[in-house]
């Protein structure tokens, strides 16, 4: 139930800030980081936080490569 509420909150925030890529990524990144804090295993939590802190430029480059842009 908690994750469902977080997802709903994320969708509301995205609709309020507009759907440009960078603000959407920033909101998603903050949401992801928040979810990481709930992981009990410290190594898994560190991996999750590391992934959540990935700079937008890295994310954009990886998605562009994956989609062939």
C-alpha angles and dihedrals in degrees: 000000000000092000091049090054090048090051091050090049090050092052091049092050092048091052091050097049095043125246102275110139102244099050090044090051092048093052092046090048092053090047091049091049090051091053090050091061089066094059111107099201107082096211093049090046091052091051090048093050091046090054091045091053094054108133116249091241091059091047092049093048092050094048092046090051092048093050095041097244 
